[in-house]
């Protein structure tokens, strides 16, 4: 250890040192070592070197006003931000519960569990999210539900779940992984919206300013945000139980011609509560919901997936 973070009462040369001076010096050393660790994760330094730094050199100044070593949870936050997949996989394999525990207060804004899941969705870290979800497969059902269905901070995240985040930021791969591992599609955010209602409002904004006749040809290209939101809608439809689309009825019926044009007759009539889902939709619902979280998404290879699901890269490598 290049400096003694746990003994602030002595100077570098071993002589006495005032409490204020010692505290200031320790804080400065913490900032240096903390930034060095952050840079090392950012630069995708090998796992063994990062763990050596975390165990002996890297400290941060915690909420109690003292130097603290980085926990696996805090290290995983850095790995998520910088997409250091090897380090994230190591932390999750070696410290499964500690890596997904709440970090110290200086690394979060609230005490809601499941911070790492939401962060993986926010940064679109599909590969790390998949590894997190694989890790929580072995957790008790109640603990797994707390992580997957956590409600985020009302100030920064609007009280939404990770499913809300995936819909808001247009992350179809993340949404499919979350739903396939048991995340609920029907919870409400701080504004009282379900993910389906949130998505419909986004689609309404996408198409509200411009009439269908005025939409340029490029707007229907597969990579455009509107098409990806329609893909999110298809995914939610696969995991939405019968009769659970009720809250969206008013939104859809308020402008029936536009929504029919955008969604197609079958999907519109089902989501608006005017007809049951089509046989194809019902068959796909049965197929995907029959897959156990312990076999998701690997078991998808065994299914006759429709074209709208086939382009999704759930490995995080693409």
MARLUM-526554 format. One line per 10 residues: their letters; for each residue y, x, z negated of C-alpha. Coordinates in nm, 2 decimals. Layout:
N
a	Y X Z  ...
end
This chain:
318
xxxxxxxxxx	0.00 0.00 0.00  0.33 0.16 0.11  0.53 0.00 -0.17  0.45 -0.17 -0.50  0.54 -0.54 -0.45  0.40 -0.64 -0.79  0.59 -0.39 -1.00  0.96 -0.44 -0.94  1.07 -0.28 -1.26  1.06 0.08 -1.14
xxxxxxxxxx	1.24 0.26 -0.86  1.07 0.44 -0.57  1.08 0.77 -0.77  0.93 0.61 -1.08  1.25 0.59 -1.28  1.39 0.27 -1.45  1.56 0.02 -1.23  1.77 -0.29 -1.31  1.61 -0.63 -1.26  1.87 -0.74 -1.00
xxxxxxxxxx	1.84 -0.41 -0.80  1.46 -0.43 -0.82  1.45 -0.79 -0.70  1.69 -0.71 -0.41  1.48 -0.41 -0.31  1.15 -0.61 -0.33  1.30 -0.89 -0.11  1.42 -0.64 0.15  1.07 -0.48 0.16  0.92 -0.82 0.19
xxxxxxxxxx	1.14 -0.91 0.49  1.04 -0.58 0.66  0.66 -0.62 0.60  0.67 -0.99 0.69  0.85 -0.93 1.02  0.61 -0.65 1.10  0.31 -0.88 1.04  0.48 -1.15 1.25  0.53 -0.91 1.54  0.18 -0.78 1.52
xxxxxxxxxx	0.04 -1.14 1.56  0.29 -1.20 1.84  0.17 -0.89 2.02  -0.19 -1.00 1.99  -0.29 -0.69 1.78  -0.67 -0.67 1.72  -0.81 -0.89 1.44  -0.93 -0.60 1.23  -0.58 -0.45 1.22  -0.41 -0.78 1.14
xxxxxxxxxx	-0.65 -0.84 0.85  -0.59 -0.49 0.72  -0.22 -0.55 0.73  -0.26 -0.89 0.55  -0.48 -0.74 0.28  -0.27 -0.44 0.20  0.08 -0.43 0.36  0.22 -0.77 0.46  0.40 -0.97 0.20  0.65 -1.26 0.21
xxxxxxxxxx	0.89 -1.38 -0.05  0.75 -1.71 -0.19  0.92 -2.01 -0.34  0.86 -1.87 -0.69  1.08 -1.57 -0.62  0.82 -1.31 -0.59  0.62 -1.11 -0.34  0.31 -1.28 -0.22  0.03 -1.18 0.03  -0.02 -1.40 0.33
xxxxxxxxxx	-0.29 -1.66 0.28  -0.54 -1.74 0.56  -0.35 -2.07 0.60  -0.02 -1.89 0.66  -0.18 -1.63 0.89  -0.32 -1.92 1.09  0.02 -2.06 1.14  0.14 -1.74 1.30  -0.18 -1.73 1.52  -0.10 -2.09 1.63
xxxxxxxxxx	0.26 -2.01 1.72  0.17 -1.71 1.93  -0.17 -1.84 2.06  -0.37 -1.55 1.92  -0.70 -1.72 1.97  -0.92 -1.44 1.85  -0.74 -1.42 1.52  -0.73 -1.80 1.48  -1.11 -1.82 1.54  -1.17 -1.54 1.29
xxxxxxxxxx	-0.97 -1.71 1.02  -1.13 -2.05 1.08  -1.48 -1.90 1.08  -1.43 -1.68 0.77  -1.21 -1.90 0.56  -1.27 -2.26 0.69  -1.11 -2.44 0.40  -0.85 -2.18 0.30  -0.73 -2.15 0.66  -0.67 -2.53 0.68
xxxxxxxxxx	-0.52 -2.56 0.33  -0.15 -2.62 0.27  0.06 -2.31 0.31  0.31 -2.22 0.05  0.63 -2.42 0.04  0.84 -2.17 0.23  0.61 -2.23 0.54  0.64 -2.61 0.54  0.88 -2.90 0.49  0.66 -3.14 0.31
xxxxxxxxxx	0.32 -3.17 0.14  0.14 -3.37 0.41  -0.21 -3.22 0.49  -0.32 -3.13 0.84  -0.02 -2.92 0.93  -0.23 -2.69 1.15  -0.37 -2.98 1.35  -0.02 -3.11 1.42  0.12 -2.77 1.50  -0.17 -2.70 1.75
xxxxxxxxxx	-0.08 -3.02 1.93  0.30 -2.95 1.92  0.24 -2.60 2.08  -0.03 -2.73 2.31  -0.29 -2.48 2.17  -0.59 -2.65 2.32  -0.84 -2.37 2.25  -0.73 -2.33 1.88  -0.72 -2.71 1.83  -1.08 -2.73 1.96
xxxxxxxxxx	-1.18 -2.46 1.71  -1.00 -2.64 1.43  -1.18 -2.96 1.51  -1.51 -2.79 1.53  -1.45 -2.64 1.19  -1.37 -2.98 1.02  -1.69 -3.13 1.16  -1.86 -3.00 0.85  -1.60 -3.14 0.61  -1.67 -3.46 0.42
xxxxxxxxxx	-1.55 -3.77 0.61  -1.26 -3.85 0.38  -1.13 -3.49 0.39  -1.17 -3.48 0.77  -0.97 -3.81 0.80  -0.69 -3.67 0.59  -0.65 -3.38 0.82  -0.68 -3.58 1.15  -0.47 -3.88 1.05  -0.20 -3.71 0.84
xxxxxxxxxx	0.14 -3.86 0.86  0.40 -3.59 0.94  0.73 -3.54 0.77  0.96 -3.84 0.81  1.26 -3.61 0.88  1.12 -3.37 1.14  0.82 -3.56 1.28  0.92 -3.93 1.23  0.62 -3.99 1.01  0.39 -3.99 1.30
xxxxxxxxxx	0.03 -3.87 1.32  -0.10 -3.59 1.55  -0.20 -3.86 1.79  0.17 -3.97 1.80  0.27 -3.61 1.86  0.02 -3.58 2.15  0.17 -3.89 2.31  0.53 -3.80 2.25  0.49 -3.45 2.40  0.25 -3.55 2.68
xxxxxxxxxx	-0.06 -3.35 2.57  -0.36 -3.54 2.73  -0.60 -3.25 2.65  -0.50 -3.25 2.28  -0.51 -3.63 2.27  -0.87 -3.65 2.41  -0.99 -3.39 2.16  -0.83 -3.57 1.87  -0.97 -3.91 1.97  -1.31 -3.77 2.04
xxxxxxxxxx	-1.32 -3.62 1.69  -1.24 -3.95 1.52  -0.85 -3.95 1.49  -0.73 -4.31 1.47  -0.53 -4.44 1.77  -0.39 -4.74 1.57  -0.18 -4.59 1.29  0.20 -4.64 1.28  0.47 -4.38 1.26  0.78 -4.40 1.04
xxxxxxxxxx	0.94 -4.64 1.29  0.65 -4.88 1.28  0.51 -4.78 1.63  0.15 -4.72 1.72  0.08 -4.44 1.97  0.03 -4.71 2.24  0.37 -4.87 2.17  0.53 -4.52 2.17  0.38 -4.44 2.50  0.48 -4.77 2.66
xxxxxxxxxx	0.84 -4.71 2.55  0.83 -4.36 2.71  0.70 -4.51 3.03  0.97 -4.78 3.02  1.23 -4.51 2.99  1.07 -4.32 3.28  1.09 -4.62 3.51  1.38 -4.81 3.36  1.67 -4.62 3.52  1.52 -4.64 3.87
xxxxxxxxxx	1.36 -4.92 4.05  1.02 -4.87 4.20  1.16 -4.88 4.55  1.40 -4.59 4.47  1.14 -4.36 4.31  1.10 -4.05 4.53  0.76 -3.96 4.67  0.74 -3.65 4.44  0.75 -3.87 4.13  0.39 -3.98 4.19
xxxxxxxxxx	0.26 -3.63 4.21  -0.03 -3.57 3.97  0.16 -3.31 3.77  0.46 -3.52 3.70  0.53 -3.64 3.34  0.49 -4.01 3.43  0.15 -3.95 3.58  0.05 -3.76 3.27  0.17 -4.04 3.05  -0.04 -4.28 3.25
xxxxxxxxxx	-0.33 -4.05 3.18  -0.25 -4.06 2.81  -0.25 -4.44 2.84  -0.60 -4.43 3.00  -0.73 -4.21 2.71  -0.59 -4.44 2.44  -0.74 -4.74 2.62  -1.09 -4.58 2.60  -1.06 -4.55 2.22  -0.86 -4.87 2.14
xxxxxxxxxx	-1.09 -5.14 1.98  -1.10 -5.48 2.13  -0.81 -5.69 2.01  -0.61 -5.39 1.88  -0.35 -5.40 2.16  -0.17 -5.70 2.01  0.15 -5.52 1.91  0.21 -5.41 2.27  0.21 -5.76 2.41  0.58 -5.83 2.37
xxxxxxxxxx	0.67 -5.50 2.54  0.45 -5.57 2.84  0.53 -5.94 2.88  0.91 -5.87 2.87  0.90 -5.73 3.22  0.57 -5.84 3.37  0.62 -5.76 3.74  0.72 -5.40 3.66  0.44 -5.33 3.42  0.18 -5.49 3.66
xxxxxxxxxx	0.31 -5.26 3.94  0.29 -4.96 3.71  -0.04 -5.02 3.54  -0.23 -5.22 3.79  -0.35 -5.58 3.73  -0.66 -5.51 3.53  -0.51 -5.28 3.28  -0.19 -5.49 3.25  -0.38 -5.81 3.18  -0.60 -5.64 2.92
xxxxxxxxxx	-0.32 -5.46 2.73  -0.11 -5.77 2.74  -0.39 -5.98 2.59  -0.43 -6.20 2.90  -0.78 -6.09 2.98  -1.07 -5.88 2.84  -1.10 -5.52 2.96  -1.27 -5.47 3.30  -1.64 -5.39 3.30  -1.56 -5.03 3.40
xxxxxxxxxx	-1.32 -4.99 3.11  -1.57 -5.14 2.87  -1.85 -4.93 3.00  -1.64 -4.61 2.95  -1.54 -4.72 2.60  -1.90 -4.75 2.50  -1.99 -4.42 2.66  -1.72 -4.20 2.51  -1.72 -4.37 2.16  -2.10 -4.32 2.14
xxxxxxxxxx	-2.05 -3.94 2.14  -2.07 -3.80 1.79  -1.78 -3.58 1.69  -2.04 -3.31 1.62  -2.12 -3.30 2.00  -1.77 -3.35 2.13  -1.65 -3.24 2.39  -1.98 -3.06 2.49  -2.16 -3.39 2.55  -1.90 -3.49 2.81
xxxxxxxxxx	-2.08 -3.28 3.06  -2.37 -3.53 3.04  -2.15 -3.83 3.13  -2.05 -3.97 3.47  -1.68 -3.93 3.40  -1.41 -4.11 3.61  -1.18 -3.89 3.82  -0.89 -3.92 3.58  -1.08 -3.74 3.31  -1.23 -3.46 3.52
xxxxxxxx	-0.92 -3.24 3.56  -0.88 -3.20 3.18  -0.93 -2.85 3.06  -1.06 -2.89 2.70  -1.13 -2.52 2.66  -0.77 -2.40 2.63  -0.84 -2.11 2.87  -0.68 -2.26 3.18
end
